[in-house]
Amino acid sequence: MAYKITFRKGKRISATKLWPCDLEAAIAHARAQLPHQQALSGVTSVSVTCERTGEVVFTLTERQPETVDL
């Protein structure tokens, strides 16, 4: 079964990748790539969607560091 990994910056899609493997591998790849994609293009979340059903099976959102006004 294939999965689609989608990286988003806010509500806008920043990048997608088709992952033709098992779900656990797709989730591991999404988790590992989120910090890298965040550094490259400022993405804020990643989701894994089943290509066959369209169901979102995993979502991870990175919190942005809060700024403190002094």
Buried (B, 14 or more C-beta within 10 A) or exposed (E): EEBBBBBBBEEEEBBEBEBEEEBEEBBEBBEEBBEEBBEEEEBBBBBBBBEEEEEEEBEEEEEEEEEEEE
